[in-house]
């Protein structure tokens, strides 16, 4: 949790491919604060996510992810969480008191974004169907923790980032 002298973190949640990292970076620049991608923290400390899943399993990945989220929340700024971070009850509880933005995206818009080979949960014959299944399962958790929802399906990400900045500054 942040101290009373520090503003709460701005945290981005949502499905893989929604633009959490790209938009989060822009929002951090707009606010003049640091940016942390918790997936990147896990990769820097433990190796590529597909390798973690293969060698250690999803449970170990989620443990390391929870640690990265906790450390990032303590530092503050703008934080992008991995799509499954909200599966952990401790992570969801830790988000209380922070400003949480849920980024949504349609399956049509996300289809090209998730075919990069670095998303082990959507590998297989029909990555889009698997993405939809995962999103449907997690959506209630995203909604539970979110203060505000923004859709990234159309238009430039700069427009979404600007709308989020307006909201954070109390303009909309």
C-alpha positions in Angstrom: 0.0 0.0 0.0 1.2 3.5 -0.6 1.9 6.0 2.2 -0.4 8.9 2.7 2.2 11.2 1.1 2.2 9.1 -2.1 -0.7 9.0 -4.6 -2.1 5.6 -5.2 -0.8 3.6 -8.2 -2.6 3.5 -11.5 -3.0 -0.1 -12.4 -4.1 -1.6 -15.7 -5.9 -4.9 -15.8 -7.5 -6.7 -18.7 -7.0 -9.6 -21.1 -3.9 -10.3 -23.1 -3.7 -8.1 -26.1 -5.8 -5.3 -24.7 -2.9 -2.8 -24.8 -2.1 -2.6 -21.1 1.6 -2.1 -21.6 1.3 0.4 -24.6 -1.4 2.5 -23.0 0.2 2.2 -19.6 3.5 3.7 -20.8 1.7 6.6 -22.5 -0.3 7.3 -19.3 2.8 7.2 -17.2 4.5 9.7 -19.5 1.4 11.9 -19.3 1.5 11.8 -15.5 5.3 12.2 -15.3 5.6 9.0 -13.2 7.4 5.6 -13.6 5.9 2.7 -15.5 6.2 -1.0 -14.5 5.1 -4.0 -16.5 4.8 -6.9 -14.0 5.2 -9.5 -16.8 8.5 -7.9 -17.7 9.6 -7.9 -14.0 8.9 -11.7 -13.9 10.8 -12.3 -17.2 13.8 -10.3 -16.0 13.9 -12.2 -12.7 12.9 -15.7 -13.9 13.1 -16.0 -17.7 10.7 -16.0 -20.6 7.1 -16.7 -19.6 6.6 -19.7 -22.0 9.8 -21.3 -20.4 8.4 -20.6 -16.9 5.1 -22.4 -17.8 7.0 -25.3 -19.4 9.5 -25.8 -16.6 7.7 -24.7 -13.5 3.9 -24.6 -14.4 1.3 -21.9 -14.1 1.1 -22.0 -10.3 4.8 -21.0 -9.9 4.4 -18.3 -12.5 1.4 -16.9 -10.6 3.4 -16.9 -7.4 6.2 -14.9 -9.0 3.7 -12.7 -10.6 2.0 -11.9 -7.2 5.5 -11.0 -5.8 6.1 -8.6 -8.8 2.7 -7.0 -8.3 3.2 -6.4 -4.6 6.6 -4.9 -5.2 5.3 -2.7 -8.0 2.4 -1.4 -5.9 4.8 -0.4 -3.2 6.8 1.7 -5.7 3.7 3.3 -7.2 3.4 5.0 -10.6 1.6 3.3 -13.4 1.6 -0.5 -13.4 0.5 -3.0 -16.1 -0.5 -6.4 -14.7 -0.5 -9.6 -16.7 -3.9 -10.8 -17.9 -4.1 -13.5 -15.2 -2.9 -11.5 -12.2 -6.4 -11.0 -11.0 -6.8 -14.8 -10.5 -5.0 -14.4 -7.2 -7.2 -13.3 -4.3 -4.2 -11.7 -2.6 -3.4 -9.6 -5.7 -7.0 -8.5 -6.0 -7.0 -7.4 -2.3 -3.7 -5.6 -2.8 -5.3 -3.4 -5.5 -7.7 -1.9 -3.0 -7.0 1.8 -2.6 -5.3 2.1 -6.0 -6.9 3.4 -9.2 -7.6 0.4 -11.4 -8.3 0.7 -15.1 -9.9 -2.3 -16.9 -9.0 -2.3 -20.6 -11.4 -4.3 -22.8 -11.0 -5.3 -26.4 -13.2 -7.2 -28.9 -12.1 -10.6 -30.2 -11.9 -9.2 -33.7 -9.5 -6.4 -32.7 -7.4 -8.7 -30.6 -6.9 -11.5 -33.1 -3.8 -10.1 -34.7 -2.3 -9.0 -31.3 -2.2 -12.5 -29.7 -0.4 -14.4 -32.4 3.1 -13.5 -31.4 4.2 -16.8 -29.9 4.8 -15.4 -26.4 1.4 -16.2 -25.0 1.4 -19.8 -23.8 -2.2 -19.9 -22.6 -3.5 -19.3 -26.2 -1.3 -21.7 -28.1 -3.0 -24.3 -30.2 -5.3 -24.7 -33.1 -7.7 -21.9 -32.3 -6.0 -19.2 -30.2 -8.9 -16.8 -30.6 -11.4 -19.3 -29.1 -9.0 -19.9 -26.2 -8.6 -16.1 -25.7 -12.3 -15.7 -25.6 -12.7 -18.5 -23.1 -10.0 -17.0 -20.8 -11.5 -13.6 -21.1 -15.0 -14.8 -20.3 -13.6 -16.6 -17.2 -11.6 -13.6 -15.9 -14.0 -10.7 -16.9 -15.9 -10.8 -13.5 -12.6 -10.5 -11.7 -11.5 -7.5 -13.9 -14.8 -5.9 -13.2 -14.5 -6.6 -9.5 -11.3 -4.7 -9.1 -11.8 -1.9 -11.7 -12.7 1.7 -11.0 -13.2 2.5 -14.6 -13.4 0.6 -18.0 -12.0 1.7 -21.3 -12.3 -0.1 -24.6 -9.2 -0.4 -26.9 -10.9 -2.1 -29.9 -10.9 0.9 -32.3 -9.1 4.2 -32.7 -5.5 5.0 -31.9 -4.2 4.1 -28.5 -3.3 7.7 -27.9 -7.0 8.5 -27.8 -7.5 5.8 -25.1 -4.5 7.1 -23.2 -5.8 10.7 -23.4 -9.3 9.6 -22.2 -7.7 7.8 -19.2 -5.5 10.8 -18.4 -8.6 13.0 -18.5 -10.4 10.6 -16.1 -7.4 10.5 -13.7 -7.2 14.3 -13.7 -10.9 14.5 -12.9 -11.8 16.0 -16.3 -14.3 13.3 -17.3 
